[in-house]
Amino acid sequence: MSIYDFTVKDAKGNTVSLSEYRGKVLLIVNTATKCGLTPQYSGLQALYDKYKDKGFEILDFPCNQFANQAPGTDEEIGSFCTGRYGITFRQFGKIDVNGSGECPLYTWLKTQKGGLGGAGIKWNFTKFLVNKEGAVAARYAPTKAPDSIDEAIAKLLEG
């Protein structure tokens, strides 16, 4: 199984096959609009602007599992992110990243890079970096600033 075997729903409810991203470097992030880490959207957008023309994509999955910090509909979340942070990368439908209703993509991501202290996602803005072959190259803690992973993205794009 690889990342390209998964389908997810975009923010408009359309089914999206992740095989669309074959050959690209991906940063997959569970996000929230009412979190102390929400300003990371600015850093994510800066990375996207820098590398989008070189085969880099950010996949944004809002998640309301952590202190209800992603309230609202997918449309409301999208409007907030576009209006406040100028987000142009793709946003997907709100998901669960832990528990019995978790998105199968996240079940798989966690088996690839469990992180310290177990496989569970600890908070909003956990980041998974995926290489051009669809393998998870790294997992980053929520507090890891987007600009601090710039070099890792550049290396994967070059390789």
CORZIVEN-V622027 format. One record per pair of residues at least 24 apart in sequence whose C-alpha atoms are under 8 Angstrom apart, sorted by the first residue. I is the first residue (numbers start at 1). J is the second residue. If there is no record, write none. Layout:
<<I & J> <I & J>>
This chain:
<<2 & 134> <2 & 135> <3 & 105> <3 & 134> <3 & 135> <4 & 134> <6 & 104> <6 & 105> <8 & 92> <8 & 105> <9 & 92> <9 & 93> <10 & 91> <10 & 92> <10 & 93> <11 & 74> <11 & 75> <11 & 78> <11 & 91> <11 & 92> <11 & 93> <11 & 94> <12 & 74> <12 & 75> <12 & 92> <12 & 93> <13 & 93> <22 & 132> <22 & 133> <22 & 134> <23 & 55> <23 & 131> <23 & 132> <23 & 133> <23 & 134> <24 & 55> <24 & 56> <24 & 57> <24 & 131> <24 & 132> <24 & 133> <24 & 157> <25 & 55> <25 & 56> <25 & 57> <25 & 129> <25 & 130> <25 & 131> <25 & 132> <25 & 134> <25 & 153> <25 & 156> <25 & 157> <26 & 56> <26 & 57> <26 & 58> <26 & 59> <26 & 128> <26 & 129> <26 & 130> <26 & 131> <26 & 132> <27 & 56> <27 & 57> <27 & 58> <27 & 59> <27 & 127> <27 & 128> <27 & 129> <27 & 130> <28 & 58> <28 & 59> <28 & 60> <28 & 61> <28 & 127> <28 & 128> <28 & 129> <28 & 130> <29 & 58> <29 & 59> <29 & 60> <29 & 61> <29 & 125> <29 & 126> <29 & 127> <29 & 128> <30 & 60> <30 & 61> <30 & 62> <30 & 63> <30 & 97> <30 & 124> <30 & 125> <30 & 126> <30 & 127> <31 & 60> <31 & 61> <31 & 62> <31 & 63> <31 & 70> <31 & 124> <31 & 125> <31 & 126> <32 & 62> <32 & 63> <32 & 64> <32 & 69> <32 & 70> <32 & 124> <32 & 125> <33 & 69> <33 & 70> <33 & 71> <33 & 77> <33 & 80> <33 & 81> <34 & 69> <34 & 70> <34 & 71> <35 & 69> <35 & 70> <35 & 124> <37 & 124> <37 & 125> <37 & 142> <37 & 143> <40 & 125> <40 & 145> <40 & 146> <41 & 81> <41 & 85> <41 & 87> <42 & 85> <43 & 145> <43 & 146> <43 & 147> <44 & 146> <44 & 147> <45 & 85> <45 & 86> <45 & 87> <45 & 88> <45 & 89> <47 & 146> <47 & 147> <47 & 150> <48 & 89> <54 & 157> <55 & 157> <56 & 157> <57 & 89> <57 & 90> <58 & 89> <58 & 90> <59 & 89> <59 & 90> <59 & 91> <59 & 92> <60 & 89> <60 & 90> <60 & 91> <60 & 92> <61 & 91> <61 & 92> <61 & 93> <61 & 94> <61 & 95> <62 & 91> <62 & 92> <62 & 93> <62 & 94> <62 & 95> <63 & 94> <63 & 95> <63 & 96> <63 & 97> <63 & 124> <64 & 94> <64 & 95> <64 & 96> <65 & 96> <65 & 97> <65 & 98> <66 & 123> <66 & 124> <97 & 121> <109 & 136> <112 & 136> <113 & 138> <113 & 139> <115 & 139> <129 & 153> <131 & 156> <132 & 156> <132 & 157>>
